Amino acid sequence: MMCEANVYLMDADGEEKLLMDAVDKVIPQEEKIYMENIYGERKTVKARIKEMHLVDHRIILE
């Protein structure tokens, strides 16, 4: 069973762009989101969670 999700960032035009794939850790912080994927890559972005579609393995930030 795969539990990872792809994280997309929605821009001002409503377009979703892939920010990170195979993310297995998402930690909301003050006005930021910390993410880590199964490859050990880490990112922190200034965003908020807009939607989470766990069955589809998608997280959308804005």
mmCIF file of the N, C-alpha and C atoms, coordinates in Angstrom:
data_MODEL
# 
_entry.id   MODEL 
# 
loop_
_atom_site.group_PDB 
_atom_site.id 
_atom_site.type_symbol 
_atom_site.label_atom_id 
_atom_site.label_alt_id 
_atom_site.label_comp_id 
_atom_site.label_asym_id 
_atom_site.label_entity_id 
_atom_site.label_seq_id 
_atom_site.pdbx_PDB_ins_code 
_atom_site.Cartn_x 
_atom_site.Cartn_y 
_atom_site.Cartn_z 
_atom_site.occupancy 
_atom_site.B_iso_or_equiv 
_atom_site.pdbx_formal_charge 
_atom_site.auth_seq_id 
_atom_site.auth_comp_id 
_atom_site.auth_asym_id 
_atom_site.auth_atom_id 
_atom_site.pdbx_PDB_model_num 
ATOM 1   N N  . MET A 1 1  ? 0.838  -1.186 0.000   1.00 0.00 ? 1  MET A N  1 
ATOM 2   C CA . MET A 1 1  ? 0.000  0.000  0.000   1.00 0.00 ? 1  MET A CA 1 
ATOM 3   C C  . MET A 1 1  ? 0.878  1.243  0.000   1.00 0.00 ? 1  MET A C  1 
ATOM 4   N N  . MET A 1 2  ? 0.647  2.131  -0.938  1.00 0.00 ? 2  MET A N  1 
ATOM 5   C CA . MET A 1 2  ? 1.423  3.361  -1.029  1.00 0.00 ? 2  MET A CA 1 
ATOM 6   C C  . MET A 1 2  ? 0.704  4.472  -0.277  1.00 0.00 ? 2  MET A C  1 
ATOM 7   N N  . CYS A 1 3  ? 1.440  5.177  0.555   1.00 0.00 ? 3  CYS A N  1 
ATOM 8   C CA . CYS A 1 3  ? 0.847  6.246  1.360   1.00 0.00 ? 3  CYS A CA 1 
ATOM 9   C C  . CYS A 1 3  ? 1.377  7.615  0.965   1.00 0.00 ? 3  CYS A C  1 
ATOM 10  N N  . GLU A 1 4  ? 2.202  7.684  -0.066  1.00 0.00 ? 4  GLU A N  1 
ATOM 11  C CA . GLU A 1 4  ? 2.771  8.961  -0.459  1.00 0.00 ? 4  GLU A CA 1 
ATOM 12  C C  . GLU A 1 4  ? 1.756  9.758  -1.288  1.00 0.00 ? 4  GLU A C  1 
ATOM 13  N N  . ALA A 1 5  ? 1.975  11.065 -1.336  1.00 0.00 ? 5  ALA A N  1 
ATOM 14  C CA . ALA A 1 5  ? 1.127  11.949 -2.136  1.00 0.00 ? 5  ALA A CA 1 
ATOM 15  C C  . ALA A 1 5  ? 2.012  12.903 -2.918  1.00 0.00 ? 5  ALA A C  1 
ATOM 16  N N  . ASN A 1 6  ? 1.507  13.365 -4.042  1.00 0.00 ? 6  ASN A N  1 
ATOM 17  C CA . ASN A 1 6  ? 2.166  14.433 -4.781  1.00 0.00 ? 6  ASN A CA 1 
ATOM 18  C C  . ASN A 1 6  ? 1.584  15.751 -4.294  1.00 0.00 ? 6  ASN A C  1 
ATOM 19  N N  . VAL A 1 7  ? 2.449  16.747 -4.129  1.00 0.00 ? 7  VAL A N  1 
ATOM 20  C CA . VAL A 1 7  ? 2.015  18.052 -3.638  1.00 0.00 ? 7  VAL A CA 1 
ATOM 21  C C  . VAL A 1 7  ? 2.091  19.040 -4.789  1.00 0.00 ? 7  VAL A C  1 
ATOM 22  N N  . TYR A 1 8  ? 0.986  19.748 -4.993  1.00 0.00 ? 8  TYR A N  1 
ATOM 23  C CA . TYR A 1 8  ? 0.877  20.732 -6.062  1.00 0.00 ? 8  TYR A CA 1 
ATOM 24  C C  . TYR A 1 8  ? 0.665  22.103 -5.457  1.00 0.00 ? 8  TYR A C  1 
ATOM 25  N N  . LEU A 1 9  ? 1.200  23.138 -6.121  1.00 0.00 ? 9  LEU A N  1 
ATOM 26  C CA . LEU A 1 9  ? 1.002  24.519 -5.699  1.00 0.00 ? 9  LEU A CA 1 
ATOM 27  C C  . LEU A 1 9  ? 0.107  25.186 -6.731  1.00 0.00 ? 9  LEU A C  1 
ATOM 28  N N  . MET A 1 10 ? -1.022 25.742 -6.265  1.00 0.00 ? 10 MET A N  1 
ATOM 29  C CA . MET A 1 10 ? -1.950 26.422 -7.158  1.00 0.00 ? 10 MET A CA 1 
ATOM 30  C C  . MET A 1 10 ? -1.532 27.884 -7.265  1.00 0.00 ? 10 MET A C  1 
ATOM 31  N N  . ASP A 1 11 ? -1.361 28.359 -8.521  1.00 0.00 ? 11 ASP A N  1 
ATOM 32  C CA . ASP A 1 11 ? -0.956 29.747 -8.710  1.00 0.00 ? 11 ASP A CA 1 
ATOM 33  C C  . ASP A 1 11 ? -2.184 30.656 -8.779  1.00 0.00 ? 11 ASP A C  1 
ATOM 34  N N  . ALA A 1 12 ? -1.950 31.940 -9.003  1.00 0.00 ? 12 ALA A N  1 
ATOM 35  C CA . ALA A 1 12 ? -3.031 32.931 -9.014  1.00 0.00 ? 12 ALA A CA 1 
ATOM 36  C C  . ALA A 1 12 ? -4.043 32.674 -10.132 1.00 0.00 ? 12 ALA A C  1 
ATOM 37  N N  . ASP A 1 13 ? -3.620 31.983 -11.194 1.00 0.00 ? 13 ASP A N  1 
ATOM 38  C CA . ASP A 1 13 ? -4.519 31.678 -12.310 1.00 0.00 ? 13 ASP A CA 1 
ATOM 39  C C  . ASP A 1 13 ? -5.288 30.372 -12.106 1.00 0.00 ? 13 ASP A C  1 
ATOM 40  N N  . GLY A 1 14 ? -5.085 29.705 -10.977 1.00 0.00 ? 14 GLY A N  1 
ATOM 41  C CA . GLY A 1 14 ? -5.764 28.458 -10.703 1.00 0.00 ? 14 GLY A CA 1 
ATOM 42  C C  . GLY A 1 14 ? -5.075 27.239 -11.287 1.00 0.00 ? 14 GLY A C  1 
ATOM 43  N N  . GLU A 1 15 ? -3.874 27.426 -11.840 1.00 0.00 ? 15 GLU A N  1 
ATOM 44  C CA . GLU A 1 15 ? -3.110 26.316 -12.418 1.00 0.00 ? 15 GLU A CA 1 
ATOM 45  C C  . GLU A 1 15 ? -2.354 25.592 -11.313 1.00 0.00 ? 15 GLU A C  1 
ATOM 46  N N  . GLU A 1 16 ? -2.361 24.265 -11.366 1.00 0.00 ? 16 GLU A N  1 
ATOM 47  C CA . GLU A 1 16 ? -1.636 23.460 -10.396 1.00 0.00 ? 16 GLU A CA 1 
ATOM 48  C C  . GLU A 1 16 ? -0.293 23.034 -10.970 1.00 0.00 ? 16 GLU A C  1 
ATOM 49  N N  . LYS A 1 17 ? 0.770  23.280 -10.226 1.00 0.00 ? 17 LYS A N  1 
ATOM 50  C CA . LYS A 1 17 ? 2.112  22.890 -10.655 1.00 0.00 ? 17 LYS A CA 1 
ATOM 51  C C  . LYS A 1 17 ? 2.693  21.950 -9.611  1.00 0.00 ? 17 LYS A C  1 
ATOM 52  N N  . LEU A 1 18 ? 3.285  20.854 -10.078 1.00 0.00 ? 18 LEU A N  1 
ATOM 53  C CA . LEU A 1 18 ? 3.869  19.877 -9.170  1.00 0.00 ? 18 LEU A CA 1 
ATOM 54  C C  . LEU A 1 18 ? 5.007  20.520 -8.392  1.00 0.00 ? 18 LEU A C  1 
ATOM 55  N N  . LEU A 1 19 ? 4.923  20.437 -7.079  1.00 0.00 ? 19 LEU A N  1 
ATOM 56  C CA . LEU A 1 19 ? 5.934  21.022 -6.205  1.00 0.00 ? 19 LEU A CA 1 
ATOM 57  C C  . LEU A 1 19 ? 6.883  19.940 -5.699  1.00 0.00 ? 19 LEU A C  1 
ATOM 58  N N  . MET A 1 20 ? 6.333  18.769 -5.344  1.00 0.00 ? 20 MET A N  1 
ATOM 59  C CA . MET A 1 20 ? 7.154  17.665 -4.845  1.00 0.00 ? 20 MET A CA 1 
ATOM 60  C C  . MET A 1 20 ? 6.357  16.373 -4.988  1.00 0.00 ? 20 MET A C  1 
ATOM 61  N N  . ASP A 1 21 ? 7.043  15.316 -5.391  1.00 0.00 ? 21 ASP A N  1 
ATOM 62  C CA . ASP A 1 21 ? 6.366  14.029 -5.523  1.00 0.00 ? 21 ASP A CA 1 
ATOM 63  C C  . ASP A 1 21 ? 6.763  13.093 -4.394  1.00 0.00 ? 21 ASP A C  1 
ATOM 64  N N  . ALA A 1 22 ? 5.961  12.071 -4.203  1.00 0.00 ? 22 ALA A N  1 
ATOM 65  C CA . ALA A 1 22 ? 6.212  11.014 -3.217  1.00 0.00 ? 22 ALA A CA 1 
ATOM 66  C C  . ALA A 1 22 ? 6.414  11.562 -1.800  1.00 0.00 ? 22 ALA A C  1 
ATOM 67  N N  . VAL A 1 23 ? 5.604  12.546 -1.431  1.00 0.00 ? 23 VAL A N  1 
ATOM 68  C CA . VAL A 1 23 ? 5.699  13.167 -0.110  1.00 0.00 ? 23 VAL A CA 1 
ATOM 69  C C  . VAL A 1 23 ? 5.051  12.245 0.921   1.00 0.00 ? 23 VAL A C  1 
ATOM 70  N N  . ASP A 1 24 ? 5.779  12.003 2.003   1.00 0.00 ? 24 ASP A N  1 
ATOM 71  C CA . ASP A 1 24 ? 5.219  11.168 3.070   1.00 0.00 ? 24 ASP A CA 1 
ATOM 72  C C  . ASP A 1 24 ? 5.136  11.909 4.405   1.00 0.00 ? 24 ASP A C  1 
ATOM 73  N N  . LYS A 1 25 ? 5.595  13.159 4.438   1.00 0.00 ? 25 LYS A N  1 
ATOM 74  C CA . LYS A 1 25 ? 5.502  13.947 5.676   1.00 0.00 ? 25 LYS A CA 1 
ATOM 75  C C  . LYS A 1 25 ? 5.142  15.384 5.311   1.00 0.00 ? 25 LYS A C  1 
ATOM 76  N N  . VAL A 1 26 ? 4.046  15.891 5.904   1.00 0.00 ? 26 VAL A N  1 
ATOM 77  C CA . VAL A 1 26 ? 3.610  17.276 5.726   1.00 0.00 ? 26 VAL A CA 1 
ATOM 78  C C  . VAL A 1 26 ? 3.366  17.842 7.111   1.00 0.00 ? 26 VAL A C  1 
ATOM 79  N N  . ILE A 1 27 ? 4.078  18.920 7.433   1.00 0.00 ? 27 ILE A N  1 
ATOM 80  C CA . ILE A 1 27 ? 3.936  19.531 8.755   1.00 0.00 ? 27 ILE A CA 1 
ATOM 81  C C  . ILE A 1 27 ? 3.606  21.014 8.572   1.00 0.00 ? 27 ILE A C  1 
ATOM 82  N N  . PRO A 1 28 ? 2.351  21.406 8.864   1.00 0.00 ? 28 PRO A N  1 
ATOM 83  C CA . PRO A 1 28 ? 2.010  22.831 8.808   1.00 0.00 ? 28 PRO A CA 1 
ATOM 84  C C  . PRO A 1 28 ? 2.738  23.585 9.923   1.00 0.00 ? 28 PRO A C  1 
ATOM 85  N N  . GLN A 1 29 ? 3.304  24.713 9.565   1.00 0.00 ? 29 GLN A N  1 
ATOM 86  C CA . GLN A 1 29 ? 3.949  25.595 10.532  1.00 0.00 ? 29 GLN A CA 1 
ATOM 87  C C  . GLN A 1 29 ? 3.322  26.974 10.373  1.00 0.00 ? 29 GLN A C  1 
ATOM 88  N N  . GLU A 1 30 ? 3.766  27.960 11.123  1.00 0.00 ? 30 GLU A N  1 
ATOM 89  C CA . GLU A 1 30 ? 3.190  29.300 11.007  1.00 0.00 ? 30 GLU A CA 1 
ATOM 90  C C  . GLU A 1 30 ? 3.390  29.823 9.593   1.00 0.00 ? 30 GLU A C  1 
ATOM 91  N N  . GLU A 1 31 ? 2.303  29.927 8.839   1.00 0.00 ? 31 GLU A N  1 
ATOM 92  C CA . GLU A 1 31 ? 2.292  30.451 7.469   1.00 0.00 ? 31 GLU A CA 1 
ATOM 93  C C  . GLU A 1 31 ? 3.189  29.686 6.510   1.00 0.00 ? 31 GLU A C  1 
ATOM 94  N N  . LYS A 1 32 ? 3.647  28.496 6.877   1.00 0.00 ? 32 LYS A N  1 
ATOM 95  C CA . LYS A 1 32 ? 4.521  27.691 6.027   1.00 0.00 ? 32 LYS A CA 1 
ATOM 96  C C  . LYS A 1 32 ? 4.096  26.234 6.087   1.00 0.00 ? 32 LYS A C  1 
ATOM 97  N N  . ILE A 1 33 ? 4.537  25.483 5.098   1.00 0.00 ? 33 ILE A N  1 
ATOM 98  C CA . ILE A 1 33 ? 4.326  24.039 5.073   1.00 0.00 ? 33 ILE A CA 1 
ATOM 99  C C  . ILE A 1 33 ? 5.694  23.386 4.872   1.00 0.00 ? 33 ILE A C  1 
ATOM 100 N N  . TYR A 1 34 ? 6.044  22.480 5.771   1.00 0.00 ? 34 TYR A N  1 
ATOM 101 C CA . TYR A 1 34 ? 7.276  21.695 5.654   1.00 0.00 ? 34 TYR A CA 1 
ATOM 102 C C  . TYR A 1 34 ? 6.891  20.346 5.050   1.00 0.00 ? 34 TYR A C  1 
ATOM 103 N N  . MET A 1 35 ? 7.654  19.907 4.039   1.00 0.00 ? 35 MET A N  1 
ATOM 104 C CA . MET A 1 35 ? 7.389  18.627 3.382   1.00 0.00 ? 35 MET A CA 1 
ATOM 105 C C  . MET A 1 35 ? 8.667  17.823 3.275   1.00 0.00 ? 35 MET A C  1 
ATOM 106 N N  . GLU A 1 36 ? 8.506  16.516 3.324   1.00 0.00 ? 36 GLU A N  1 
ATOM 107 C CA . GLU A 1 36 ? 9.639  15.608 3.135   1.00 0.00 ? 36 GLU A CA 1 
ATOM 108 C C  . GLU A 1 36 ? 9.119  14.419 2.325   1.00 0.00 ? 36 GLU A C  1 
ATOM 109 N N  . ASN A 1 37 ? 9.935  13.974 1.334   1.00 0.00 ? 37 ASN A N  1 
ATOM 110 C CA . ASN A 1 37 ? 9.486  12.835 0.531   1.00 0.00 ? 37 ASN A CA 1 
ATOM 111 C C  . ASN A 1 37 ? 10.299 11.585 0.842   1.00 0.00 ? 37 ASN A C  1 
ATOM 112 N N  . ILE A 1 38 ? 9.939  10.490 0.190   1.00 0.00 ? 38 ILE A N  1 
ATOM 113 C CA . ILE A 1 38 ? 10.569 9.204  0.485   1.00 0.00 ? 38 ILE A CA 1 
ATOM 114 C C  . ILE A 1 38 ? 12.020 9.151  0.031   1.00 0.00 ? 38 ILE A C  1 
ATOM 115 N N  . TYR A 1 39 ? 12.446 10.130 -0.763  1.00 0.00 ? 39 TYR A N  1 
ATOM 116 C CA . TYR A 1 39 ? 13.838 10.189 -1.229  1.00 0.00 ? 39 TYR A CA 1 
ATOM 117 C C  . TYR A 1 39 ? 14.719 11.025 -0.311  1.00 0.00 ? 39 TYR A C  1 
ATOM 118 N N  . GLY A 1 40 ? 14.130 11.571 0.769   1.00 0.00 ? 40 GLY A N  1 
ATOM 119 C CA . GLY A 1 40 ? 14.889 12.385 1.709   1.00 0.00 ? 40 GLY A CA 1 
ATOM 120 C C  . GLY A 1 40 ? 14.956 13.853 1.336   1.00 0.00 ? 40 GLY A C  1 
ATOM 121 N N  . GLU A 1 41 ? 14.293 14.244 0.251   1.00 0.00 ? 41 GLU A N  1 
ATOM 122 C CA . GLU A 1 41 ? 14.261 15.658 -0.133  1.00 0.00 ? 41 GLU A CA 1 
ATOM 123 C C  . GLU A 1 41 ? 13.318 16.403 0.802   1.00 0.00 ? 41 GLU A C  1 
ATOM 124 N N  . ARG A 1 42 ? 13.676 17.642 1.113   1.00 0.00 ? 42 ARG A N  1 
ATOM 125 C CA . ARG A 1 42 ? 12.879 18.464 2.027   1.00 0.00 ? 42 ARG A CA 1 
ATOM 126 C C  . ARG A 1 42 ? 12.633 19.829 1.424   1.00 0.00 ? 42 ARG A C  1 
ATOM 127 N N  . LYS A 1 43 ? 11.457 20.379 1.677   1.00 0.00 ? 43 LYS A N  1 
ATOM 128 C CA . LYS A 1 43 ? 11.132 21.734 1.234   1.00 0.00 ? 43 LYS A CA 1 
ATOM 129 C C  . LYS A 1 43 ? 10.251 22.386 2.281   1.00 0.00 ? 43 LYS A C  1 
ATOM 130 N N  . THR A 1 44 ? 10.406 23.686 2.419   1.00 0.00 ? 44 THR A N  1 
ATOM 131 C CA . THR A 1 44 ? 9.498  24.500 3.215   1.00 0.00 ? 44 THR A CA 1 
ATOM 132 C C  . THR A 1 44 ? 9.016  25.612 2.306   1.00 0.00 ? 44 THR A C  1 
ATOM 133 N N  . VAL A 1 45 ? 7.703  25.762 2.192   1.00 0.00 ? 45 VAL A N  1 
ATOM 134 C CA . VAL A 1 45 ? 7.138  26.794 1.321   1.00 0.00 ? 45 VAL A CA 1 
ATOM 135 C C  . VAL A 1 45 ? 6.141  27.633 2.106   1.00 0.00 ? 45 VAL A C  1 
ATOM 136 N N  . LYS A 1 46 ? 6.038  28.897 1.714   1.00 0.00 ? 46 LYS A N  1 
ATOM 137 C CA . LYS A 1 46 ? 5.042  29.778 2.322   1.00 0.00 ? 46 LYS A CA 1 
ATOM 138 C C  . LYS A 1 46 ? 3.736  29.519 1.585   1.00 0.00 ? 46 LYS A C  1 
ATOM 139 N N  . ALA A 1 47 ? 2.852  28.793 2.234   1.00 0.00 ? 47 ALA A N  1 
ATOM 140 C CA . ALA A 1 47 ? 1.582  28.398 1.621   1.00 0.00 ? 47 ALA A CA 1 
ATOM 141 C C  . ALA A 1 47 ? 0.666  27.869 2.714   1.00 0.00 ? 47 ALA A C  1 
ATOM 142 N N  . ARG A 1 48 ? -0.537 27.510 2.292   1.00 0.00 ? 48 ARG A N  1 
ATOM 143 C CA . ARG A 1 48 ? -1.480 26.836 3.187   1.00 0.00 ? 48 ARG A CA 1 
ATOM 144 C C  . ARG A 1 48 ? -2.111 25.694 2.414   1.00 0.00 ? 48 ARG A C  1 
ATOM 145 N N  . ILE A 1 49 ? -2.610 24.715 3.144   1.00 0.00 ? 49 ILE A N  1 
ATOM 146 C CA . ILE A 1 49 ? -3.258 23.577 2.502   1.00 0.00 ? 49 ILE A CA 1 
ATOM 147 C C  . ILE A 1 49 ? -4.640 24.011 2.030   1.00 0.00 ? 49 ILE A C  1 
ATOM 148 N N  . LYS A 1 50 ? -4.886 23.852 0.737   1.00 0.00 ? 50 LYS A N  1 
ATOM 149 C CA . LYS A 1 50 ? -6.185 24.180 0.156   1.00 0.00 ? 50 LYS A CA 1 
ATOM 150 C C  . LYS A 1 50 ? -7.083 22.952 0.141   1.00 0.00 ? 50 LYS A C  1 
ATOM 151 N N  . GLU A 1 51 ? -6.542 21.829 -0.375  1.00 0.00 ? 51 GLU A N  1 
ATOM 152 C CA . GLU A 1 51 ? -7.310 20.586 -0.477  1.00 0.00 ? 51 GLU A CA 1 
ATOM 153 C C  . GLU A 1 51 ? -6.394 19.399 -0.293  1.00 0.00 ? 51 GLU A C  1 
ATOM 154 N N  . MET A 1 52 ? -6.974 18.325 0.223   1.00 0.00 ? 52 MET A N  1 
ATOM 155 C CA . MET A 1 52 ? -6.253 17.056 0.320   1.00 0.00 ? 52 MET A CA 1 
ATOM 156 C C  . MET A 1 52 ? -7.158 15.978 -0.252  1.00 0.00 ? 52 MET A C  1 
ATOM 157 N N  . HIS A 1 53 ? -6.675 15.264 -1.256  1.00 0.00 ? 53 HIS A N  1 
ATOM 158 C CA . HIS A 1 53 ? -7.402 14.165 -1.875  1.00 0.00 ? 53 HIS A CA 1 
ATOM 159 C C  . HIS A 1 53 ? -6.579 12.908 -1.621  1.00 0.00 ? 53 HIS A C  1 
ATOM 160 N N  . LEU A 1 54 ? -6.774 12.311 -0.477  1.00 0.00 ? 54 LEU A N  1 
ATOM 161 C CA . LEU A 1 54 ? -5.908 11.216 -0.047  1.00 0.00 ? 54 LEU A CA 1 
ATOM 162 C C  . LEU A 1 54 ? -6.089 9.962  -0.886  1.00 0.00 ? 54 LEU A C  1 
ATOM 163 N N  . VAL A 1 55 ? -7.292 9.682  -1.354  1.00 0.00 ? 55 VAL A N  1 
ATOM 164 C CA . VAL A 1 55 ? -7.509 8.514  -2.200  1.00 0.00 ? 55 VAL A CA 1 
ATOM 165 C C  . VAL A 1 55 ? -6.735 8.669  -3.515  1.00 0.00 ? 55 VAL A C  1 
ATOM 166 N N  . ASP A 1 56 ? -6.668 9.915  -4.013  1.00 0.00 ? 56 ASP A N  1 
ATOM 167 C CA . ASP A 1 56 ? -5.952 10.209 -5.258  1.00 0.00 ? 56 ASP A CA 1 
ATOM 168 C C  . ASP A 1 56 ? -4.480 10.542 -5.027  1.00 0.00 ? 56 ASP A C  1 
ATOM 169 N N  . HIS A 1 57 ? -4.039 10.564 -3.771  1.00 0.00 ? 57 HIS A N  1 
ATOM 170 C CA . HIS A 1 57 ? -2.650 10.856 -3.408  1.00 0.00 ? 57 HIS A CA 1 
ATOM 171 C C  . HIS A 1 57 ? -2.238 12.255 -3.880  1.00 0.00 ? 57 HIS A C  1 
ATOM 172 N N  . ARG A 1 58 ? -3.122 13.243 -3.649  1.00 0.00 ? 58 ARG A N  1 
ATOM 173 C CA . ARG A 1 58 ? -2.867 14.635 -4.074  1.00 0.00 ? 58 ARG A CA 1 
ATOM 174 C C  . ARG A 1 58 ? -3.099 15.587 -2.904  1.00 0.00 ? 58 ARG A C  1 
ATOM 175 N N  . ILE A 1 59 ? -2.165 16.520 -2.743  1.00 0.00 ? 59 ILE A N  1 
ATOM 176 C CA . ILE A 1 59 ? -2.322 17.605 -1.772  1.00 0.00 ? 59 ILE A CA 1 
ATOM 177 C C  . ILE A 1 59 ? -2.116 18.894 -2.558  1.00 0.00 ? 59 ILE A C  1 
ATOM 178 N N  . ILE A 1 60 ? -3.059 19.822 -2.408  1.00 0.00 ? 60 ILE A N  1 
ATOM 179 C CA . ILE A 1 60 ? -2.981 21.078 -3.149  1.00 0.00 ? 60 ILE A CA 1 
ATOM 180 C C  . ILE A 1 60 ? -2.764 22.215 -2.151  1.00 0.00 ? 60 ILE A C  1 
ATOM 181 N N  . LEU A 1 61 ? -1.727 22.991 -2.407  1.00 0.00 ? 61 LEU A N  1 
ATOM 182 C CA . LEU A 1 61 ? -1.397 24.159 -1.579  1.00 0.00 ? 61 LEU A CA 1 
ATOM 183 C C  . LEU A 1 61 ? -1.737 25.419 -2.351  1.00 0.00 ? 61 LEU A C  1 
ATOM 184 N N  . GLU A 1 62 ? -1.951 26.492 -1.613  1.00 0.00 ? 62 GLU A N  1 
ATOM 185 C CA . GLU A 1 62 ? -2.103 27.806 -2.256  1.00 0.00 ? 62 GLU A CA 1 
ATOM 186 C C  . GLU A 1 62 ? -1.421 28.862 -1.433  1.00 0.00 ? 62 GLU A C  1 
# 
